[in-house]
Amino acid sequence: MVNQKEGYSKIGFPHKDMYNRIDVKIQDKSFESDSHAALMYLQSKANSETNFYCKFNTDERDRLANIFWRDTHSLFEYQCFRDVLVFDSTYKENAYAKPLVFFISVNNHRETCVTGITLFSNEIVQSYRWVLNTLMDSMGHKHHIFILTNINEAMQQAIDEIFPNSQHMICG
């Protein structure tokens, strides 16, 4: 464009606008490549680790919406220490401002154990249902006695549906 118009001043928009537009295009492609890279990495983990579990779904535009994974060690710890499940969806400090959730339990040495990780698209009931059902699928449908979460109506509704016999407690 600069060559066709013979200089930046004749393009019709400021130099900064051009760089901003290019940056937006790069970010759009970056999201697609980041999703692809993450799925490729998780697939390689699944190929090399027998009990590795990963599941994802896509939105109406065929973009990565929700993803859940856990490794073999997480499965073992979950099977041994699943009395209490703690998860908090308030952590959104990532490049895509998506909730990043660590499912945590506590072992008999009072050490925290990560039993699963999920990154999901939004905090609506359907997303929480998907993530909690996926957690249960990955762990052989073994339920918890107590579930400790932050305050979230959509989360609470999904927990009540999926874990009807678990005691749900809210931390403040």
C-alpha positions, 0 to 999 in steps of 0.5 A: 500500500505504501508503495502504491500510494508513494508514502505513508502520508498518502495511505489515508490512515495513520501508521499506528492504525495499520500496525493495530490491524495487522496485530489483530490478524496475527492474534486471530491466527495465534488463537487457532495455532495455540489451540492446535498446538495445545491439542497436539501436545495433549495428544502426544501425552496421550500417546506416551502415557497409558492413563492420560485423559483429555477431552475437548469440545468446540463451539458453533464456529468450530473453535475450541470451547472447553478442554479438560485433561488429567494425567495418570498420577492425578487419576491415582490421587483422585482414587485415593483422596476423593473425599473433598474436591475443591475448584475455583473458576475465578482465575482468568489471568490468561491470554484469552480471559477464559476460566482456568480451573484446577480440580484439587484434593488433599492427600493424607499428608495435607498436601494438595493434589491436582486431579484435573485441569480445565480451560473453558469458554464461559461460566454458564450451566452448560459449560459447568455440566460439560466439565463436571461430567467430563471429570466424572468420566475421566475418574470412573464416575466416583463421586465426592463427599464434599465439594468446595467452590466459590459462589457461582449460580451456574456452577451450583446448578451443575453441581446439584445436578451431577453430584446430588449426593455430595455436600456442596460448600461455598468458601467466601 
